[in-house]
């Protein structure tokens, strides 16, 4: 008996050591409330695996309620599929799997979560399995109902969970073997916090996306598999772009949302890189790649060479086929999943992706009925314009008396440029005037003009190429004035597929289109040219983007003017420090990018914040923290993504409000009107094409340091996203709540 008593005493002592100090006795009201058990409200999570690390992410409130409703219907034993994340993912309820709909992605595990424990590494809460959560909930219910706590449970992995009271529940690591002192498992390791219900853990749960989709945008990436400075895929970058768009809609289209005039814009990524590099070309490159500087050579093979692939006849065809077929596939799949969708479709391309889209759009064929309708509607205007052009040319050559002859033959400017000596002789033009006209046709001034639309319109040009390059120049040798031939330049011949829809707008981000056209020998784009099936075109770029080139100077080569300056999404202007002493010439009249002599306090605060981050990172470890310093350079407050702005930004805004007399210098109204009314042709329906972002104050100190970031900044740029949304909704007659200063 004494030994038994000793054992019971020891057991009691061990239990005492294993238990925390007693908590203060609850108040009578609290005790009554504690005895009333309320079922836990579940929330659904999915597991995201990144670099072999698991991260549990909550579904939006909207999606979780939909999943819970399907689960409660009792049909989860079937293979019930519930669309989530705006219809981009499907959750297979029976398999507890989340599957991407529009692109390839690893299947994610899905859980109905009620109980969580805090992880070791990042202090994030991890949900228990559904089976063990049920055991915990049953034990909790009994403890609350009977007011009997200090319940001990063992998880499937032999970890110990102790429910001390409703507000103190802990999780202990398993122990391989007990030591000589006979310590219990509950004394081993550091206890981890256990929480019941998602409302008790620190996790941000989005409310969900609007169900109504007003417009669809396909986004095509540039070179390589990575699309930003963090080496993320096109899917991840487009996710950021979409998230920023949702925030911009709430900030700038609030009235339209409240009146239920708009829902949201859907952005879907288009991936062509994986298809190109699955052709076996990587194996061929591996054989001939030198073993030295291995990582750099593989990086070049995987990224830079994409430009050369696009200029190869074999791989160019693969790329354009992939992009067109993928966009057509996504469009059909989207319509199947959204049968009530009545909105338009636009396309966006980054870097090389914008060039691929431009070439595709240039080679699209307008529908025959549209051609006939357009021809009927514009026949008189086009005919009159063509006659006037021929009259001007003949007047310049002092041959006005032959105007009636050319008018009788319905000869416009393009037909005149295609005339041979035989044609002019048949029209009855004498030898002298004939030679003047032939000399004019052969002059370089007129022949080095790229007239894309007219050359590729079958109704105006009988020998238009349909399977050849999009960019050709009509040229004629002075030594053989009677011969006319096509000088096919740089662009590789490809059979461009047709899209199943007519894009509303084409957005180019950081685009080299202008450079490639120039390299192909195109000196000028005709003001009369417009993309056959797309009436809108915006060329958006960061001022330090080394890959970006302008388009407007190719349409209006004789006039110097600046691109349109994109307004800041919060309405203020950033400080422009000029471009250094290498370019001392002042901005052209009508410039939207003129330096601001009196920067705003918010700009100075933003500049101070950037410098502070930079100096702290470099001081801690000059060499070891270079990567961290670079991240600090590129890290900026993202009010479109984060719930609250940074303290520095809030301070900057407060200082701006406190100083009402200090206002950003606005461009005079007359200058704004002059800049916006510059005639840049029909490529964007008569509207401006080139739009430049405002660089951050810290970026102005060294253009070269931020050049790479300038080319990869568009995915999280609120200013870029806002322009895209404004132009898309403007086609539907919906405008922003309040026009931003400096916007057109």
Beta strands, then each sheet from edge to edge (+ up, - down):
strand 1: 43-50
strand 2: 53-58
strand 3: 81-84
strand 4: 89-92
strand 5: 97-100
strand 6: 108-113
strand 7: 115-118
strand 8: 125-127
strand 9: 151-154
strand 10: 160-165
strand 11: 168-172
strand 12: 192-196
strand 13: 213-220
strand 14: 264-270
strand 15: 344-350
strand 16: 472-475
strand 17: 485-488
strand 18: 505-509
strand 19: 536-541
strand 20: 564-565
strand 21: 690-692
sheet 1: 2+ 1- 6+ 5- 4+ 3-
sheet 2: 8+ 7- 12+ 11- 10+ 9-
sheet 3: 14+ 13+ 15+ 18+ 19+ 21+ 20+
sheet 4: 16+ 17-
end
